[in-house]
Amino acid sequence: EIADAGDTDRSVGEKVGALLVGGGYAEYVAVPEGQLLPIPEGFSFAETAAVIETACTVWSNIVMEVGLKKGETILIHGGGGGIGLMAIQIAKAIGATVAVTAGSAEKLEVCKKYGADILINYKEQDFAEELKNQCNVILDIIGGPYLKKNMFALAEGGRMVTIGLQGGNKAEINMGIMMMKGISLHGTTLRRRPVDVKAEIVRQTVENVWPMLEEGRVKHHIHEVLPLADASKALGFLEASSHTGTLVLEP
């Protein structure tokens, strides 16, 4: 709830969501007005918290950054996480074919439930061989160790956007493959974007994704809502990668 509206036309007591600069381990936070979002119809505070950063991250990357289109194929690494499940649903809403990687049959089953078409267990299958020259877009959270395989999986004119470095930040790149295939490589973080760019990301996300949420075409997936005092337990889930979807802390 807005406690101080500052010099905006907002009202004290108005219920909103917000795209924060960093983590949300607080009961009060100062936010630029352009980073406020309405609560989707029928959503609770916890449900809203679960979709803001994931939706903004996915829309800004697969649409605004690399222009995923209807009829294309996208590969989403880490399909069972909060970003992954949101990306599956938005990509399906656009009309894309969705391939995902995950590390267990249970996580892949969740991915399938949310619309994934091609399920790859990276512990048992080589995604590059399975998807050789098929992917128009790759949403990558691994970084260095996956670069060579990602380029192998990309189709002619393919676009890869890296948003995480879970596997490391260094790799050797074959410029010849990049040139012959016409591949483009992108790297982004939401946190570093200027305030005006974040405002535009928020505007486009509300315009395009919020109707999907309110109509039920895109759903949140909360693994667990935990008290703020149990933040260490939530971080333990993340460290062990034993969760699916999003963890929410509630003051």
C-alpha positions as CSV (number, residue, x, y, z in Angstrom):
1,E,0.0,0.0,0.0
2,I,1.3,3.5,-0.8
3,A,2.3,5.2,2.4
4,D,3.6,8.4,0.9
5,A,2.6,9.4,-2.6
6,G,5.3,12.1,-2.9
7,D,4.8,14.5,-5.8
8,T,2.7,12.0,-7.9
9,D,-1.0,11.8,-8.5
10,R,-1.2,8.5,-6.6
11,S,-3.2,8.1,-3.4
12,V,-2.1,7.0,0.0
13,G,-3.5,3.6,0.7
14,E,-3.6,2.6,-3.0
15,K,-2.6,-1.0,-3.5
16,V,0.1,-1.6,-6.1
17,G,2.9,-3.9,-7.1
18,A,6.4,-2.6,-7.8
19,L,9.5,-3.6,-9.8
20,L,12.2,-3.0,-7.3
21,V,15.9,-2.0,-7.8
22,G,17.0,-5.1,-5.9
23,G,15.7,-7.5,-3.3
24,G,12.5,-7.0,-1.4
25,Y,13.5,-7.8,2.1
26,A,11.7,-4.9,3.7
27,E,8.4,-3.6,4.8
28,Y,8.9,-0.1,3.2
29,V,10.6,0.7,0.0
30,A,11.0,3.8,-2.2
31,V,10.1,3.2,-5.9
32,P,10.0,5.4,-9.0
33,E,6.4,5.9,-10.1
34,G,7.1,4.3,-13.5
35,Q,7.9,1.0,-11.8
36,L,4.5,0.7,-10.1
37,L,2.1,-1.9,-11.5
38,P,-1.6,-2.5,-10.8
39,I,-2.6,-5.6,-8.8
40,P,-4.0,-8.0,-11.4
41,E,-7.7,-8.6,-10.9
42,G,-8.3,-11.3,-8.4
43,F,-4.6,-11.5,-7.3
44,S,-3.3,-11.3,-3.7
45,F,-0.2,-9.4,-2.7
46,A,1.8,-12.6,-2.6
47,E,0.5,-13.7,-6.1
48,T,1.4,-10.2,-7.5
49,A,4.8,-10.4,-6.0
50,A,5.3,-13.8,-7.6
51,V,4.8,-12.5,-11.2
52,I,6.2,-8.9,-11.4
53,E,9.9,-9.6,-11.8
54,T,9.4,-12.8,-13.7
55,A,6.9,-11.2,-16.2
56,C,9.0,-8.1,-16.7
57,T,12.2,-10.2,-17.2
58,V,10.5,-12.5,-19.7
59,W,8.7,-9.9,-21.7
60,S,11.7,-7.5,-21.9
61,N,14.0,-10.3,-23.1
62,I,12.1,-12.7,-25.4
63,V,9.9,-10.0,-26.9
64,M,11.5,-6.5,-26.6
65,E,15.2,-7.8,-26.9
66,V,15.0,-10.6,-29.4
67,G,11.5,-10.4,-30.9
68,L,10.1,-13.9,-30.5
69,K,7.4,-14.4,-33.1
70,K,4.4,-16.7,-33.7
71,G,5.6,-20.0,-35.3
72,E,9.2,-19.8,-34.0
73,T,10.8,-22.2,-31.6
74,I,12.3,-21.1,-28.3
75,L,14.5,-23.0,-26.0
76,I,14.2,-22.1,-22.3
77,H,16.9,-23.3,-19.9
78,G,15.8,-23.8,-16.3
79,G,12.2,-24.4,-17.3
80,G,11.0,-25.3,-13.9
81,G,12.0,-22.0,-12.2
82,G,10.0,-18.9,-11.8
83,I,11.4,-17.3,-15.0
84,G,11.2,-20.5,-16.9
85,L,7.5,-21.2,-16.1
86,M,6.6,-17.6,-16.9
87,A,8.6,-17.8,-20.2
88,I,6.9,-21.0,-21.2
89,Q,3.4,-19.5,-20.9
90,I,4.2,-16.2,-22.5
91,A,5.9,-17.9,-25.4
92,K,2.9,-20.2,-25.9
93,A,0.6,-17.2,-25.7
94,I,2.6,-15.6,-28.6
95,G,2.3,-18.8,-30.6
96,A,5.8,-20.3,-30.3
97,T,6.9,-23.9,-30.0
98,V,8.6,-24.2,-26.6
99,A,11.5,-26.5,-25.7
100,V,12.8,-26.6,-22.1
101,T,15.6,-28.1,-20.1
102,A,15.3,-29.1,-16.5
103,G,17.1,-31.5,-14.2
104,S,14.4,-33.9,-13.1
105,A,11.3,-35.7,-14.4
106,E,9.2,-33.9,-11.8
107,K,10.3,-30.5,-13.0
108,L,9.7,-31.4,-16.6
109,E,6.2,-32.6,-15.7
110,V,5.5,-29.2,-14.3
111,C,6.9,-27.6,-17.5
112,K,4.6,-29.8,-19.5
113,K,1.6,-28.7,-17.4
114,Y,2.3,-25.1,-18.2
115,G,2.6,-25.8,-22.0
116,A,6.1,-26.9,-22.9
117,D,6.2,-28.9,-26.1
118,I,9.7,-30.4,-26.0
119,L,11.0,-31.7,-22.6
120,I,14.7,-32.3,-22.2
121,N,16.4,-33.7,-19.0
122,Y,19.8,-32.1,-19.2
123,K,21.2,-34.7,-16.9
124,E,20.3,-37.5,-19.3
125,Q,20.0,-35.9,-22.8
126,D,22.2,-33.6,-24.9
127,F,19.9,-30.6,-25.7
128,A,22.2,-29.5,-28.5
129,E,21.8,-32.9,-30.3
130,E,18.1,-33.0,-29.6
131,L,17.6,-29.5,-31.0
132,K,20.3,-29.1,-33.6
133,N,19.7,-26.1,-35.9
134,Q,16.0,-25.8,-34.6
135,C,15.9,-22.9,-32.2
136,N,15.1,-19.4,-33.3
137,V,15.4,-18.0,-29.8
138,I,17.2,-19.3,-26.6
139,L,16.6,-17.9,-23.2
140,D,19.8,-18.8,-21.3
141,I,20.5,-18.6,-17.5
142,I,23.6,-20.8,-17.5
143,G,26.2,-18.7,-19.4
144,G,29.7,-19.9,-20.4
145,P,29.4,-23.7,-20.3
146,Y,26.3,-23.7,-22.6
147,L,27.5,-21.3,-25.2
148,K,28.9,-23.8,-27.7
149,K,25.9,-26.1,-27.4
150,N,23.5,-23.2,-27.6
151,M,25.1,-22.0,-30.9
152,F,24.8,-25.6,-32.2
153,A,21.1,-25.6,-31.3
154,L,20.4,-22.2,-32.9
155,A,18.8,-22.1,-36.3
156,E,19.8,-19.8,-39.2
157,G,19.3,-16.2,-37.9
158,G,18.9,-17.5,-34.3
159,R,19.0,-15.1,-31.3
160,M,20.3,-16.0,-27.9
161,V,19.7,-13.8,-24.8
162,T,21.7,-14.6,-21.7
163,I,20.2,-13.4,-18.4
164,G,22.1,-15.5,-15.9
165,L,25.5,-17.0,-15.3
166,Q,24.8,-20.0,-13.1
167,G,27.5,-22.1,-14.8
168,G,30.1,-19.3,-15.1
169,N,30.9,-16.3,-17.1
170,K,33.6,-17.4,-19.5
171,A,33.5,-19.4,-22.8
172,E,35.3,-19.7,-26.1
173,I,33.2,-18.6,-29.1
174,N,33.4,-19.9,-32.6
175,M,33.0,-16.8,-34.7
176,G,32.8,-18.8,-37.9
177,I,29.6,-20.6,-36.7
178,M,28.2,-17.2,-35.6
179,M,28.8,-15.7,-39.0
180,M,27.7,-18.7,-41.1
181,K,24.4,-19.0,-39.2
182,G,23.9,-15.3,-38.8
183,I,23.5,-15.7,-35.0
184,S,23.1,-12.8,-32.7
185,L,24.1,-13.0,-29.0
186,H,22.5,-10.7,-26.4
187,G,23.3,-10.2,-22.7
188,T,21.0,-8.3,-20.3
189,T,20.2,-7.7,-16.7
190,L,17.0,-6.0,-15.6
191,R,18.6,-4.4,-12.6
192,R,21.1,-2.3,-14.5
193,R,18.5,-0.7,-16.8
194,P,18.0,3.0,-16.5
195,V,14.8,4.3,-14.8
196,D,13.1,5.3,-18.1
197,V,13.8,1.9,-19.7
198,K,12.4,0.1,-16.6
199,A,9.3,2.3,-16.9
200,E,8.8,1.2,-20.5
201,I,9.4,-2.4,-19.6
202,V,6.7,-2.1,-16.9
203,R,4.3,-0.3,-19.3
204,Q,4.6,-3.0,-21.9
205,T,4.4,-5.8,-19.4
206,V,1.2,-4.4,-17.9
207,E,-0.3,-3.8,-21.4
208,N,0.6,-7.3,-22.7
209,V,1.0,-9.7,-19.9
210,W,-1.5,-8.4,-17.3
211,P,-4.5,-9.3,-19.6
212,M,-3.0,-12.8,-19.9
213,L,-2.9,-13.1,-16.1
214,E,-6.4,-11.8,-15.6
215,E,-7.9,-14.1,-18.3
216,G,-6.0,-17.1,-16.9
217,R,-3.9,-17.7,-20.0
218,V,-0.8,-17.2,-17.9
219,K,-0.7,-18.4,-14.3
220,H,1.6,-17.8,-11.3
221,H,3.3,-20.8,-9.8
222,I,4.2,-20.3,-6.1
223,H,6.3,-23.0,-4.5
224,E,5.7,-21.7,-1.0
225,V,4.9,-18.4,0.8
226,L,7.2,-18.0,3.8
227,P,7.4,-15.5,6.6
228,L,10.1,-12.9,6.1
229,A,11.8,-14.4,9.2
230,D,12.3,-17.6,7.3
231,A,14.2,-16.0,4.4
232,S,17.1,-18.5,5.0
233,K,14.8,-21.4,4.4
234,A,13.7,-19.9,1.1
235,L,17.3,-19.3,0.1
236,G,18.0,-22.9,0.9
237,F,15.4,-24.0,-1.6
238,L,17.1,-21.9,-4.2
239,E,20.5,-23.1,-3.4
240,A,19.4,-26.8,-3.6
241,S,17.3,-26.1,-6.7
242,S,14.5,-28.1,-5.0
243,H,11.7,-25.7,-5.9
244,T,9.6,-25.1,-8.9
245,G,8.3,-21.6,-9.7
246,T,8.7,-18.8,-7.2
247,L,9.2,-18.4,-3.5
248,V,7.5,-15.5,-1.8
249,L,8.5,-13.9,1.5
250,E,5.7,-12.2,3.4
251,P,6.2,-9.6,6.2
